[in-house]
Structure formats: C-alpha cells, structure tokens
Amino acid sequence: MGIAMGCGDSGETEADKAGVGAQCTDSQECESTDEDFELVCLTQFRGGYCGLEPCAGDIDCPEGSACVTHDDGNNYCFRVCVDKPDCNRNRDEENWSNCVGSITFVDDRNDRKACEPPSSGI
C-alpha cells in the first residue's frame, strides 16, 4: 500500500504545505503557493531551513509553526512537532532538526515543542 505525499494531503498543516522546516540552499527552494507567507532559506542553519524571519508572534507564522526566539537572539517561524520524525520529512539525515521543548516561544506557550535545525550554516 502506498502513502500519498504532497501539497493536497489531508492532515497536513499549513506549515507542512508551505514547506516550513525543509532543507534548502537558497530561497527559491522555499517558494510556496501560500500568498500569506513568504518563506526564505535561513542559511545560518546547517542544510538551510525554510522558514520566516523575523516574527513577532505565532500570528506571523503559518498554522503548524510557531514564532520562537533562537539562541542567536533572532525570532523565526519554526515547525511545531511532537517527535523528531515530524521535523525531518524534507531533510537529509546529516542535517536533521531536533524536536525540542527547551526553545523559547515568543507567545509564551511553552506546552509544545519546535523543530530546531543544527546551527552551523550551509
């Protein structure tokens, strides 16, 4: 039995459909059909990370992602997760993101986790 993967899959969040958290080398790889959000390739993270920068709160992020303050002092929209596999649908193993609860959520909802990519740039 095959599993359908793609933009129209039911159960995907807006963030999944837009490609938040995907590996990239430039912003063209992060292009989305979602006109509300323009993802960019955050090259400061190893393997790149399709996301948004800056954000002031979750309202600035696609549903299924959250505005977080990273250790570098900047705010980004990162994909929310339950477990590590949620973070790595579109990433190579050497560039896997971790599903962490210790990240700082801007909206102060610390009852969740976000996909944090490795921090050394492309």
N, CA, C and O atoms as a printed pandas DataFrame, in Angstrom:
     atom_number atom_name residue_name chain_id  residue_number  x_coord  y_coord  z_coord
0              1         N          MET        A               1    0.836   -1.170    0.000
1              2        CA          MET        A               1    0.000    0.000    0.000
2              3         C          MET        A               1    0.885    1.239    0.000
3              4         O          MET        A               1    1.808    1.335    0.810
4              5         N          GLY        A               2    0.623    2.184   -0.888
5              6        CA          GLY        A               2    1.410    3.409   -0.971
6              7         C          GLY        A               2    0.825    4.499   -0.093
7              8         O          GLY        A               2   -0.362    4.497    0.232
8              9         N          ILE        A               3    1.669    5.409    0.273
9             10        CA          ILE        A               3    1.243    6.555    1.062
10            11         C          ILE        A               3    1.363    7.785    0.191
11            12         O          ILE        A               3    2.433    8.064   -0.350
12            13         N          ALA        A               4    0.276    8.522    0.050
13            14        CA          ALA        A               4    0.289    9.733   -0.772
14            15         C          ALA        A               4    0.961   10.866   -0.017
15            16         O          ALA        A               4    0.625   11.154    1.132
16            17         N          MET        A               5    1.915   11.503   -0.680
17            18        CA          MET        A               5    2.592   12.659   -0.094
18            19         C          MET        A               5    2.464   13.800   -1.086
19            20         O          MET        A               5    2.617   13.596   -2.291
20            21         N          GLY        A               6    2.189   14.982   -0.601
21            22        CA          GLY        A               6    2.111   16.124   -1.491
22            23         C          GLY        A               6    1.309   17.243   -0.879
23            24         O          GLY        A               6    0.852   17.160    0.261
24            25         N          CYS        A               7    1.147   18.288   -1.656
25            26        CA          CYS        A               7    0.530   19.500   -1.132
26            27         C          CYS        A               7   -0.923   19.322   -0.750
27            28         O          CYS        A               7   -1.409   20.041    0.124
28            29         N          GLY        A               8   -1.635   18.399   -1.363
29            30        CA          GLY        A               8   -3.044   18.260   -1.075
30            31         C          GLY        A               8   -3.372   17.232   -0.020
31            32         O          GLY        A               8   -4.551   16.962    0.211
32            33         N          ASP        A               9   -2.398   16.652    0.624
33            34        CA          ASP        A               9   -2.662   15.610    1.608
34            35         C          ASP        A               9   -3.481   16.146    2.765
35            36         O          ASP        A               9   -3.197   17.217    3.302
36            37         N          SER        A              10   -4.519   15.374    3.149
37            38        CA          SER        A              10   -5.289   15.773    4.319
38            39         C          SER        A              10   -4.456   15.510    5.562
39            40         O          SER        A              10   -3.616   14.610    5.575
40            41         N          GLY        A              11   -4.685   16.282    6.588
41            42        CA          GLY        A              11   -3.936   16.112    7.819
42            43         C          GLY        A              11   -2.661   16.929    7.871
43            44         O          GLY        A              11   -2.048   17.043    8.932
44            45         N          GLU        A              12   -2.251   17.497    6.755
45            46        CA          GLU        A              12   -1.070   18.354    6.765
46            47         C          GLU        A              12   -1.453   19.728    7.285
47            48         O          GLU        A              12   -2.547   20.225    7.018
48            49         N          THR        A              13   -0.548   20.328    8.021
49            50        CA          THR        A              13   -0.779   21.692    8.490
50            51         C          THR        A              13   -0.420   22.676    7.381
51            52         O          THR        A              13    0.186   22.305    6.376
52            53         N          GLU        A              14   -0.800   23.928    7.578
53            54        CA          GLU        A              14   -0.417   24.977    6.630
54            55         C          GLU        A              14    1.107   25.051    6.512
55            56         O          GLU        A              14    1.640   25.288    5.428
56            57         N          ALA        A              15    1.802   24.846    7.634
57            58        CA          ALA        A              15    3.266   24.873    7.629
58            59         C          ALA        A              15    3.833   23.744    6.774
59            60         O          ALA        A              15    4.798   23.952    6.037
60            61         N          ASP        A              16    3.240   22.543    6.865
61            62        CA          ASP        A              16    3.695   21.421    6.044
62            63         C          ASP        A              16    3.483   21.717    4.564
63            64         O          ASP        A              16    4.371   21.476    3.746
64            65         N          LYS        A              17    2.322   22.233    4.226
65            66        CA          LYS        A              17    2.017   22.538    2.826
66            67         C          LYS        A              17    2.951   23.613    2.275
67            68         O          LYS        A              17    3.330   23.573    1.104
68            69         N          ALA        A              18    3.320   24.573    3.124
69            70        CA          ALA        A              18    4.214   25.653    2.693
70            71         C          ALA        A              18    5.671   25.205    2.650
71            72         O          ALA        A              18    6.487   25.819    1.964
72            73         N          GLY        A              19    6.008   24.129    3.386
73            74        CA          GLY        A              19    7.378   23.622    3.390
74            75         C          GLY        A              19    8.232   24.113    4.545
75            76         O          GLY        A              19    9.458   24.039    4.473
76            77         N          VAL        A              20    7.611   24.617    5.613
77            78        CA          VAL        A              20    8.385   25.079    6.773
78            79         C          VAL        A              20    9.228   23.926    7.315
79            80         O          VAL        A              20    8.719   22.830    7.551
80            81         N          GLY        A              21   10.514   24.183    7.509
81            82        CA          GLY        A              21   11.426   23.178    8.051
82            83         C          GLY        A              21   12.193   22.400    7.007
83            84         O          GLY        A              21   13.099   21.641    7.348
84            85         N          ALA        A              22   11.845   22.573    5.726
85            86        CA          ALA        A              22   12.536   21.831    4.674
86            87         C          ALA        A              22   13.982   22.310    4.538
87            88         O          ALA        A              22   14.309   23.460    4.830
88            89         N          GLN        A              23   14.817   21.407    4.095
89            90        CA          GLN        A              23   16.218   21.710    3.800
90            91         C          GLN        A              23   16.273   22.564    2.532
91            92         O          GLN        A              23   15.432   22.405    1.647
92            93         N          CYS        A              24   17.253   23.470    2.434
93            94        CA          CYS        A              24   17.359   24.339    1.265
94            95         C          CYS        A              24   18.773   24.896    1.145
95            96         O          CYS        A              24   19.554   24.864    2.096
96            97         N          THR        A              25   19.083   25.405   -0.039
97            98        CA          THR        A              25   20.341   26.123   -0.236
98            99         C          THR        A              25   20.094   27.572   -0.625
99           100         O          THR        A              25   20.973   28.417   -0.453
100          101         N          ASP        A              26   18.891   27.875   -1.157
101          102        CA          ASP        A              26   18.517   29.259   -1.443
102          103         C          ASP        A              26   17.000   29.396   -1.351
103          104         O          ASP        A              26   16.279   28.398   -1.330
104          105         N          SER        A              27   16.528   30.623   -1.297
105          106        CA          SER        A              27   15.112   30.887   -1.044
106          107         C          SER        A              27   14.191   30.398   -2.152
107          108         O          SER        A              27   13.009   30.165   -1.897
108          109         N          GLN        A              28   14.691   30.235   -3.378
109          110        CA          GLN        A              28   13.853   29.712   -4.457
110          111         C          GLN        A              28   13.346   28.312   -4.137
111          112         O          GLN        A              28   12.267   27.927   -4.586
112          113         N          GLU        A              29   14.110   27.551   -3.366
113          114        CA          GLU        A              29   13.687   26.211   -2.981
114          115         C          GLU        A              29   12.580   26.241   -1.935
115          116         O          GLU        A              29   11.967   25.211   -1.652
116          117         N          CYS        A              30   12.320   27.401   -1.363
117          118        CA          CYS        A              30   11.297   27.545   -0.323
118          119         C          CYS        A              30   10.027   28.195   -0.850
119          120         O          CYS        A              30    9.126   28.508   -0.072
120          121         N          GLU        A              31    9.942   28.402   -2.161
121          122        CA          GLU        A              31    8.770   29.050   -2.730
122          123         C          GLU        A              31    7.531   28.226   -2.443
123          124         O          GLU        A              31    7.546   26.998   -2.523
124          125         N          SER        A              32    6.458   28.926   -2.108
125          126        CA          SER        A              32    5.206   28.296   -1.732
126          127         C          SER        A              32    4.073   28.928   -2.518
127          128         O          SER        A              32    4.189   30.061   -2.987
128          129         N          THR        A              33    2.985   28.200   -2.660
129          130        CA          THR        A              33    1.798   28.764   -3.296
130          131         C          THR        A              33    0.976   29.569   -2.295
131          132         O          THR        A              33    0.004   30.220   -2.678
132          133         N          ASP        A              34    1.351   29.535   -1.025
133          134        CA          ASP        A              34    0.650   30.287    0.017
134          135         C          ASP        A              34    1.059   31.753   -0.063
135          136         O          ASP        A              34    2.192   32.107    0.260
136          137         N          GLU        A              35    0.136   32.596   -0.492
137          138        CA          GLU        A              35    0.442   34.013   -0.678
138          139         C          GLU        A              35    0.529   34.778    0.639
139          140         O          GLU        A              35    1.014   35.910    0.660
140          141         N          ASP        A              36    0.066   34.177    1.740
141          142        CA          ASP        A              36    0.087   34.859    3.032
142          143         C          ASP        A              36    1.472   34.855    3.678
143          144         O          ASP        A              36    1.772   35.705    4.516
144          145         N          PHE        A              37    2.311   33.900    3.288
145          146        CA          PHE        A              37    3.616   33.746    3.912
146          147         C          PHE        A              37    4.680   33.549    2.843
147          148         O          PHE        A              37    4.521   32.717    1.949
148          149         N          GLU        A              38    5.761   34.310    2.933
149          150        CA          GLU        A              38    6.871   34.158    2.001
150          151         C          GLU        A              38    8.062   33.567    2.744
151          152         O          GLU        A              38    8.771   34.264    3.470
152          153         N          LEU        A              39    8.266   32.264    2.544
153          154        CA          LEU        A              39    9.368   31.577    3.208
154          155         C          LEU        A              39   10.694   31.961    2.572
155          156         O          LEU        A              39   10.770   32.241    1.375
156          157         N          VAL        A              40   11.728   31.968    3.387
157          158        CA          VAL        A              40   13.089   32.196    2.906
158          159         C          VAL        A              40   13.962   31.052    3.395
159          160         O          VAL        A              40   13.616   30.355    4.349
160          161         N          CYS        A              41   15.090   30.868    2.734
161          162        CA          CYS        A              41   16.051   29.857    3.163
162          163         C          CYS        A              41   16.957   30.492    4.214
163          164         O          CYS        A              41   17.743   31.391    3.915
164          165         N          LEU        A              42   16.834   30.018    5.426
165          166        CA          LEU        A              42   17.655   30.513    6.533
166          167         C          LEU        A              42   18.976   29.760    6.494
167          168         O          LEU        A              42   19.094   28.667    7.048
168          169         N          THR        A              43   19.966   30.349    5.836
169          170        CA          THR        A              43   21.233   29.659    5.579
170          171         C          THR        A              43   22.175   29.655    6.773
171          172         O          THR        A              43   23.243   29.046    6.712
172          173         N          GLN        A              44   21.802   30.320    7.851
173          174        CA          GLN        A              44   22.632   30.272    9.053
174          175         C          GLN        A              44   22.522   28.920    9.761
175          176         O          GLN        A              44   23.269   28.637   10.698
176          177         N          PHE        A              45   21.582   28.090    9.301
177          178        CA          PHE        A              45   21.416   26.753    9.868
178          179         C          PHE        A              45   21.961   25.713    8.897
179          180         O          PHE        A              45   21.799   25.852    7.685
180          181         N          ARG        A              46   22.606   24.672    9.421
181          182        CA          ARG        A              46   23.201   23.637    8.578
182          183         C          ARG        A              46   22.123   22.971    7.725
183          184         O          ARG        A              46   21.086   22.538    8.229
184          185         N          GLY        A              47   22.390   22.902    6.439
185          186        CA          GLY        A              47   21.435   22.336    5.499
186          187         C          GLY        A              47   20.376   23.328    5.061
187          188         O          GLY        A              47   19.527   23.007    4.229
188          189         N          GLY        A              48   20.420   24.541    5.618
189          190        CA          GLY        A              48   19.387   25.529    5.343
190          191         C          GLY        A              48   18.087   25.130    6.028
191          192         O          GLY        A              48   17.932   23.981    6.439
192          193         N          TYR        A              49   17.167   26.056    6.152
193          194        CA          TYR        A              49   15.885   25.800    6.816
194          195         C          TYR        A              49   14.866   26.752    6.224
195          196         O          TYR        A              49   14.994   27.967    6.376
196          197         N          CYS        A              50   13.848   26.218    5.548
197          198        CA          CYS        A              50   12.785   27.059    5.009
198          199         C          CYS        A              50   11.930   27.560    6.166
199          200         O          CYS        A              50   11.283   26.774    6.860
200          201         N          GLY        A              51   11.934   28.862    6.365
201          202        CA          GLY        A              51   11.184   29.450    7.467
202          203         C          GLY        A              51   10.932   30.922    7.221
203          204         O          GLY        A              51   11.095   31.419    6.107
204          205         N          LEU        A              52   10.540   31.601    8.259
205          206        CA          LEU        A              52   10.278   33.029    8.189
206          207         C          LEU        A              52   11.108   33.744    9.237
207          208         O          LEU        A              52   11.319   33.237   10.339
208          209         N          GLU        A              53   11.575   34.929    8.877
209          210        CA          GLU        A              53   12.336   35.773    9.797
210          211         C          GLU        A              53   12.088   37.218    9.397
211          212         O          GLU        A              53   12.184   37.514    8.206
212          213         N          PRO        A              54   11.786   38.116   10.275
213          214        CA          PRO        A              54   11.515   37.913   11.695
214          215         C          PRO        A              54   10.037   37.619   11.912
215          216         O          PRO        A              54    9.249   37.659   10.967
216          217         N          CYS        A              55    9.661   37.329   13.136
217          218        CA          CYS        A              55    8.266   37.201   13.529
218          219         C          CYS        A              55    8.119   37.828   14.912
219          220         O          CYS        A              55    9.065   37.869   15.698
220          221         N          ALA        A              56    6.913   38.314   15.189
221          222        CA          ALA        A              56    6.647   38.929   16.490
222          223         C          ALA        A              56    5.760   38.044   17.356
223          224         O          ALA        A              56    5.621   38.272   18.558
224          225         N          GLY        A              57    5.158   37.027   16.728
225          226        CA          GLY        A              57    4.274   36.108   17.429
226          227         C          GLY        A              57    3.777   35.050   16.468
227          228         O          GLY        A              57    4.048   35.122   15.269
228          229         N          ASP        A              58    3.050   34.066   16.981
229          230        CA          ASP        A              58    2.557   32.967   16.148
230          231         C          ASP        A              58    1.665   33.445   15.013
231          232         O          ASP        A              58    1.576   32.778   13.982
232          233         N          ILE        A              59    1.006   34.581   15.178
233          234        CA          ILE        A              59    0.135   35.129   14.142
234          235         C          ILE        A              59    0.910   35.403   12.850
235          236         O          ILE        A              59    0.323   35.433   11.769
236          237         N          ASP        A              60    2.214   35.601   12.962
237          238        CA          ASP        A              60    3.065   35.867   11.796
238          239         C          ASP        A              60    3.516   34.594   11.089
239          240         O          ASP        A              60    4.171   34.664   10.049
240          241         N          CYS        A              61    3.173   33.435   11.639
241          242        CA          CYS        A              61    3.658   32.144   11.134
242          243         C          CYS        A              61    2.513   31.306   10.573
243          244         O          CYS        A              61    1.377   31.432   11.030
244          245         N          PRO        A              62    2.799   30.447    9.580
245          246        CA          PRO        A              62    1.773   29.526    9.100
246          247         C          PRO        A              62    1.310   28.600   10.226
247          248         O          PRO        A              62    2.092   28.247   11.108
248          249         N          GLU        A              63    0.037   28.211   10.189
249          250        CA          GLU        A              63   -0.505   27.264   11.163
250          251         C          GLU        A              63    0.340   25.997   11.131
251          252         O          GLU        A              63    0.658   25.480   10.060
252          253         N          GLY        A              64    0.700   25.503   12.306
253          254        CA          GLY        A              64    1.583   24.341   12.386
254          255         C          GLY        A              64    3.027   24.730   12.632
255          256         O          GLY        A              64    3.903   23.871   12.742
256          257         N          SER        A              65    3.273   26.033   12.718
257          258        CA          SER        A              65    4.596   26.537   13.086
258          259         C          SER        A              65    4.403   27.590   14.170
259          260         O          SER        A              65    3.284   28.032   14.428
260          261         N          ALA        A              66    5.499   27.984   14.798
261          262        CA          ALA        A              66    5.427   28.935   15.902
262          263         C          ALA        A              66    6.600   29.895   15.842
263          264         O          ALA        A              66    7.666   29.568   15.321
264          265         N          CYS        A              67    6.387   31.073   16.379
265          266        CA          CYS        A              67    7.444   32.076   16.460
266          267         C          CYS        A              67    8.288   31.784   17.695
267          268         O          CYS        A              67    7.782   31.771   18.818
268          269         N          VAL        A              68    9.568   31.552   17.476
269          270        CA          VAL        A              68   10.486   31.224   18.568
270          271         C          VAL        A              68   11.667   32.192   18.563
271          272         O          VAL        A              68   12.041   32.741   17.527
272          273         N          THR        A              69   12.236   32.382   19.740
273          274        CA          THR        A              69   13.474   33.148   19.850
274          275         C          THR        A              69   14.614   32.148   19.939
275          276         O          THR        A              69   14.701   31.374   20.892
276          277         N          HIS        A              70   15.479   32.171   18.946
277          278        CA          HIS        A              70   16.596   31.231   18.874
278          279         C          HIS        A              70   17.739   31.733   19.747
279          280         O          HIS        A              70   17.752   32.891   20.164
280          281         N          ASP        A              71   18.696   30.856   20.018
281          282        CA          ASP        A              71   19.882   31.212   20.800
282          283         C          ASP        A              71   20.670   32.365   20.186
283          284         O          ASP        A              71   21.412   33.052   20.889
284          285         N          ASP        A              72   20.514   32.585   18.866
285          286        CA          ASP        A              72   21.236   33.679   18.210
286          287         C          ASP        A              72   20.565   35.039   18.434
287          288         O          ASP        A              72   21.051   36.060   17.947
288          289         N          GLY        A              73   19.439   35.050   19.180
289          290        CA          GLY        A              73   18.744   36.290   19.501
290          291         C          GLY        A              73   17.690   36.713   18.501
291          292         O          GLY        A              73   16.994   37.703   18.726
292          293         N          ASN        A              74   17.552   35.983   17.393
293          294        CA          ASN        A              74   16.570   36.316   16.366
294          295         C          ASN        A              74   15.312   35.479   16.529
295          296         O          ASN        A              74   15.348   34.376   17.074
296          297         N          ASN        A              75   14.184   36.028   16.042
297          298        CA          ASN        A              75   12.915   35.307   16.050
298          299         C          ASN        A              75   12.672   34.684   14.685
299          300         O          ASN        A              75   12.853   35.328   13.651
300          301         N          TYR        A              76   12.257   33.417   14.695
301          302        CA          TYR        A              76   11.980   32.666   13.473
302          303         C          TYR        A              76   10.677   31.895   13.628
303          304         O          TYR        A              76   10.271   31.565   14.742
304          305         N          CYS        A              77   10.025   31.610   12.506
305          306        CA          CYS        A              77    8.914   30.668   12.497
306          307         C          CYS        A              77    9.501   29.281   12.255
307          308         O          CYS        A              77   10.025   29.002   11.176
308          309         N          PHE        A              78    9.411   28.419   13.256
309          310        CA          PHE        A              78    9.860   27.033   13.162
310          311         C          PHE        A              78    8.643   26.121   13.247
311          312         O          PHE        A              78    7.656   26.448   13.906
312          313         N          ARG        A              79    8.720   24.986   12.582
313          314        CA          ARG        A              79    7.641   23.998   12.603
314          315         C          ARG        A              79    7.475   23.456   14.017
315          316         O          ARG        A              79    8.462   23.185   14.701
316          317         N          VAL        A              80    6.218   23.296   14.460
317          318        CA          VAL        A              80    5.971   22.651   15.746
318          319         C          VAL        A              80    5.990   21.142   15.536
319          320         O          VAL        A              80    5.769   20.661   14.425
320          321         N          CYS        A              81    6.255   20.397   16.607
321          322        CA          CYS        A              81    6.434   18.953   16.477
322          323         C          CYS        A              81    6.001   18.238   17.751
323          324         O          CYS        A              81    5.808   18.848   18.803
324          325         N          VAL        A              82    5.856   16.931   17.620
325          326        CA          VAL        A              82    5.637   16.046   18.758
326          327         C          VAL        A              82    6.897   15.225   18.972
327          328         O          VAL        A              82    7.349   15.041   20.102
328          329         N          ASP        A              83    7.466   14.726   17.860
329          330        CA          ASP        A              83    8.676   13.904   17.888
330          331         C          ASP        A              83    9.599   14.290   16.735
331          332         O          ASP        A              83    9.185   14.972   15.798
332          333         N          LYS        A              84   10.839   13.851   16.814
333          334        CA          LYS        A              84   11.863   14.183   15.823
334          335         C          LYS        A              84   11.457   13.868   14.375
335          336         O          LYS        A              84   11.755   14.669   13.489
336          337         N          PRO        A              85   10.791   12.737   14.095
337          338        CA          PRO        A              85   10.414   12.474   12.695
338          339         C          PRO        A              85    9.542   13.577   12.083
339          340         O          PRO        A              85    9.580   13.791   10.871
340          341         N          ASP        A              86    8.758   14.276   12.911
341          342        CA          ASP        A              86    7.947   15.389   12.405
342          343         C          ASP        A              86    8.818   16.460   11.761
343          344         O          ASP        A              86    8.380   17.153   10.843
344          345         N          CYS        A              87   10.038   16.594   12.238
345          346        CA          CYS        A              87   10.931   17.672   11.807
346          347         C          CYS        A              87   11.707   17.358   10.538
347          348         O          CYS        A              87   12.282   18.261    9.930
348          349         N          ASN        A              88   11.734   16.119   10.134
349          350        CA          ASN        A              88   12.717   15.723    9.124
350          351         C          ASN        A              88   12.125   15.086    7.881
351          352         O          ASN        A              88   12.789   14.301    7.205
352          353         N          ARG        A              89   10.889   15.417    7.581
353          354        CA          ARG        A              89   10.240   14.893    6.371
354          355         C          ARG        A              89   10.989   15.311    5.113
355          356         O          ARG        A              89   11.060   14.559    4.141
356          357         N          ASN        A              90   11.541   16.509    5.142
357          358        CA          ASN        A              90   12.192   17.085    3.960
358          359         C          ASN        A              90   13.630   17.491    4.238
359          360         O          ASN        A              90   14.101   18.517    3.748
360          361         N          ARG        A              91   14.338   16.661    5.045
361          362        CA          ARG        A              91   15.728   16.959    5.398
362          363         C          ARG        A              91   16.565   15.695    5.292
363          364         O          ARG        A              91   16.092   14.599    5.595
364          365         N          ASP        A              92   17.824   15.853    4.855
365          366        CA          ASP        A              92   18.771   14.743    4.825
366          367         C          ASP        A              92   19.212   14.422    6.248
367          368         O          ASP        A              92   19.202   15.292    7.119
368          369         N          GLU        A              93   19.598   13.169    6.481
369          370        CA          GLU        A              93   19.970   12.724    7.823
370          371         C          GLU        A              93   21.076   13.570    8.448
371          372         O          GLU        A              93   21.032   13.846    9.647
372          373         N          GLU        A              94   22.063   13.984    7.662
373          374        CA          GLU        A              94   23.165   14.771    8.229
374          375         C          GLU        A              94   22.731   16.188    8.634
375          376         O          GLU        A              94   23.478   16.901    9.303
376          377         N          ASN        A              95   21.534   16.583    8.229
377          378        CA          ASN        A              95   21.019   17.915    8.561
378          379         C          ASN        A              95   19.728   17.862    9.376
379          380         O          ASN        A              95   18.969   18.831    9.403
380          381         N          TRP        A              96   19.480   16.742   10.033
381          382        CA          TRP        A              96   18.250   16.588   10.805
382          383         C          TRP        A              96   18.079   17.687   11.834
383          384         O          TRP        A              96   19.036   18.133   12.468
384          385         N          SER        A              97   16.826   18.114   11.984
385          386        CA          SER        A              97   16.434   19.026   13.058
386          387         C          SER        A              97   16.012   18.195   14.263
387          388         O          SER        A              97   15.638   17.030   14.123
388          389         N          ASN        A              98   16.072   18.793   15.434
389          390        CA          ASN        A              98   15.618   18.129   16.652
390          391         C          ASN        A              98   14.312   18.745   17.122
391          392         O          ASN        A              98   14.101   19.950   16.985
392          393         N          CYS        A              99   13.444   17.920   17.672
393          394        CA          CYS        A              99   12.183   18.363   18.253
394          395         C          CYS        A              99   12.460   18.695   19.718
395          396         O          CYS        A              99   12.647   17.796   20.538
396          397         N          VAL        A             100   12.486   19.988   20.041
397          398        CA          VAL        A             100   12.902   20.413   21.380
398          399         C          VAL        A             100   11.812   21.217   22.093
399          400         O          VAL        A             100   11.079   21.988   21.473
400          401         N          GLY        A             101   11.726   21.020   23.383
401          402        CA          GLY        A             101   10.800   21.780   24.208
402          403         C          GLY        A             101   11.493   22.901   24.949
403          404         O          GLY        A             101   10.840   23.733   25.578
404          405         N          SER        A             102   12.816   22.928   24.878
405          406        CA          SER        A             102   13.588   23.924   25.625
406          407         C          SER        A             102   13.762   25.238   24.870
407          408         O          SER        A             102   14.409   26.157   25.373
408          409         N          ILE        A             103   13.197   25.337   23.682
409          410        CA          ILE        A             103   13.291   26.564   22.893
410          411         C          ILE        A             103   12.324   27.609   23.470
411          412         O          ILE        A             103   11.332   27.244   24.100
412          413         N          THR        A             104   12.601   28.886   23.264
413          414        CA          THR        A             104   11.755   29.958   23.802
414          415         C          THR        A             104   10.682   30.345   22.792
415          416         O          THR        A             104   10.989   30.844   21.710
416          417         N          PHE        A             105    9.433   30.114   23.150
417          418        CA          PHE        A             105    8.305   30.508   22.310
418          419         C          PHE        A             105    7.942   31.955   22.619
419          420         O          PHE        A             105    7.751   32.314   23.780
420          421         N          VAL        A             106    7.846   32.785   21.586
421          422        CA          VAL        A             106    7.549   34.201   21.763
422          423         C          VAL        A             106    6.186   34.390   22.425
423          424         O          VAL        A             106    6.030   35.260   23.282
424          425         N          ASP        A             107    5.198   33.582   22.033
425          426        CA          ASP        A             107    3.845   33.713   22.580
426          427         C          ASP        A             107    3.685   33.048   23.942
427          428         O          ASP        A             107    2.563   32.907   24.429
428          429         N          ASP        A             108    4.773   32.643   24.556
429          430        CA          ASP        A             108    4.768   32.137   25.929
430          431         C          ASP        A             108    3.884   30.907   26.122
431          432         O          ASP        A             108    3.336   30.694   27.204
432          433         N          ARG        A             109    3.748   30.098   25.071
433          434        CA          ARG        A             109    3.031   28.823   25.173
434          435         C          ARG        A             109    4.078   27.728   25.182
435          436         O          ARG        A             109    4.376   27.147   24.139
436          437         N          ASN        A             110    4.624   27.446   26.312
437          438        CA          ASN        A             110    5.731   26.500   26.414
438          439         C          ASN        A             110    5.282   25.064   26.631
439          440         O          ASN        A             110    6.066   24.231   27.087
440          441         N          ASP        A             111    4.016   24.765   26.305
441          442        CA          ASP        A             111    3.498   23.412   26.425
442          443         C          ASP        A             111    3.659   22.634   25.118
443          444         O          ASP        A             111    2.947   21.656   24.890
444          445         N          ARG        A             112    4.569   23.052   24.279
445          446        CA          ARG        A             112    4.761   22.426   22.968
446          447         C          ARG        A             112    6.241   22.380   22.629
447          448         O          ARG        A             112    7.085   22.859   23.387
448          449         N          LYS        A             113    6.539   21.798   21.481
449          450        CA          LYS        A             113    7.925   21.668   21.024
450          451         C          LYS        A             113    8.032   22.234   19.611
451          452         O          LYS        A             113    7.033   22.368   18.904
452          453         N          ALA        A             114    9.253   22.562   19.213
453          454        CA          ALA        A             114    9.501   23.068   17.864
454          455         C          ALA        A             114   10.727   22.383   17.274
455          456         O          ALA        A             114   11.603   21.911   17.998
456          457         N          CYS        A             115   10.770   22.338   15.952
457          458        CA          CYS        A             115   11.889   21.742   15.224
458          459         C          CYS        A             115   13.032   22.750   15.158
459          460         O          CYS        A             115   12.920   23.793   14.513
460          461         N          GLU        A             116   14.116   22.430   15.823
461          462        CA          GLU        A             116   15.283   23.313   15.826
462          463         C          GLU        A             116   16.366   22.711   14.939
463          464         O          GLU        A             116   16.862   21.619   15.216
464          465         N          PRO        A             117   16.737   23.431   13.859
465          466        CA          PRO        A             117   17.775   22.915   12.963
466          467         C          PRO        A             117   19.163   23.062   13.576
467          468         O          PRO        A             117   19.360   23.864   14.489
468          469         N          PRO        A             118   20.130   22.283   13.071
469          470        CA          PRO        A             118   21.510   22.438   13.548
470          471         C          PRO        A             118   22.029   23.830   13.188
471          472         O          PRO        A             118   21.676   24.377   12.144
472          473         N          SER        A             119   22.858   24.393   14.046
473          474        CA          SER        A             119   23.201   25.813   13.950
474          475         C          SER        A             119   24.425   26.211   13.146
475          476         O          SER        A             119   24.772   27.392   13.177
476          477         N          SER        A             120   25.086   25.363   12.454
477          478        CA          SER        A             120   26.200   25.849   11.637
478          479         C          SER        A             120   25.737   25.938   10.197
479          480         O          SER        A             120   25.257   24.955    9.632
480          481         N          GLY        A             121   25.882   27.125    9.596
481          482        CA          GLY        A             121   25.342   27.425    8.272
482          483         C          GLY        A             121   25.727   26.446    7.184
483          484         O          GLY        A             121   26.545   25.547    7.381
484          485         N          ILE        A             122   25.112   26.648    6.027
485          486        CA          ILE        A             122   25.280   25.758    4.866
486          487         C          ILE        A             122   26.742   25.577    4.545
487          488         O          ILE        A             122   27.082   24.863    3.601
